[in-house]
Amino acid sequence: MKVTVEAPKFDADVKLTDFIKKKVGKLEHFYDKIIHTDVYLKLEPNERPNNKIVELLVSVPGDEFIVKKMAKSFEEATDVCVQSMERILLKRKEKIRSRVM
């Protein structure tokens, strides 16, 4: 699976991108047919502490899934996004299994 991390308005450091790639890479344990994953990092222009946004786009054969979460840090938002995406991928896997049987 190919993982692309984009931060259009700022430069994400190597530690952050490595963390994200490691977390997102674990999605393959839940659904092995993932083609590629795009991760977009955004900063909300406000003074609130929850201004870090992570958007996760996962492409699988015939479909794409998007999860968007906001948190105090990019790491925390990534964790929440990956957990949500795990549930989505497991539901898809079950749906496909139920069609086959």
C-alpha positions in Angstrom: 0.0 0.0 0.0 1.2 3.4 -0.9 0.9 6.2 1.8 1.2 9.8 0.8 1.3 12.6 3.5 0.6 16.1 2.4 0.8 19.3 4.4 -0.1 22.1 1.9 0.4 25.2 4.2 3.4 24.0 6.2 6.3 21.6 6.3 5.6 18.5 8.4 8.7 17.1 10.0 10.1 13.6 9.3 9.1 12.3 12.7 5.5 13.2 12.2 5.3 11.7 8.7 7.0 8.5 9.8 4.5 8.3 12.7 1.6 8.7 10.3 2.9 6.2 7.8 3.4 3.6 10.6 -0.1 4.1 12.0 -1.8 4.1 8.6 0.2 1.1 7.5 -1.6 -0.9 10.2 -4.8 -0.6 8.3 -3.6 -3.4 6.0 -4.2 -5.8 8.9 -7.9 -5.1 8.7 -8.3 -4.9 4.9 -5.6 -6.3 2.6 -6.9 -4.8 -0.7 -6.1 -1.2 0.0 -4.6 0.5 -3.1 -3.3 3.7 -1.6 -3.9 6.1 1.3 -3.6 9.9 1.2 -3.2 11.8 4.4 -3.8 15.6 4.5 -2.6 17.7 7.4 -4.3 21.1 7.9 -4.1 23.8 10.5 -7.4 25.6 11.4 -6.7 29.3 11.5 -8.1 29.9 15.0 -6.8 30.2 18.5 -8.5 27.1 19.9 -6.2 24.3 21.0 -8.1 21.8 18.8 -6.9 23.3 15.5 -5.0 20.3 13.9 -7.0 18.5 11.3 -6.1 15.1 9.8 -8.0 13.9 6.7 -7.5 10.3 5.7 -8.6 9.1 2.3 -8.3 5.3 1.6 -8.8 3.9 -1.9 -9.9 0.3 -2.2 -11.1 -1.5 -5.4 -14.3 0.2 -6.4 -14.6 2.7 -3.6 -12.9 5.4 -1.5 -13.4 6.2 2.2 -12.7 9.5 3.9 -12.4 10.3 7.6 -11.7 13.8 8.9 -10.8 14.5 12.6 -9.7 17.5 14.6 -7.6 17.3 17.7 -4.9 19.1 19.8 -2.1 17.4 18.0 -1.6 15.7 14.6 -0.7 12.5 16.3 -3.9 12.4 18.3 -6.0 13.2 15.3 -4.2 10.5 13.3 -4.9 7.9 16.0 -8.6 8.8 15.9 -8.8 8.7 12.1 -7.1 5.3 11.9 -9.5 3.9 14.6 -12.5 5.2 12.6 -11.1 3.8 9.3 -10.5 0.4 10.9 -14.2 0.2 11.7 -15.2 1.3 8.2 -12.8 -1.3 6.6 -14.1 -4.1 8.9 -17.7 -3.2 7.9 -16.8 -3.4 4.2 -15.0 -6.7 4.7 -18.1 -8.1 6.4 -20.4 -6.8 3.7 -18.3 -8.4 1.0 -18.2 -11.7 3.0 -21.9 -11.7 3.4 -22.4 -11.3 -0.4 -20.1 -14.2 -1.2 -21.9 -16.6 1.1 
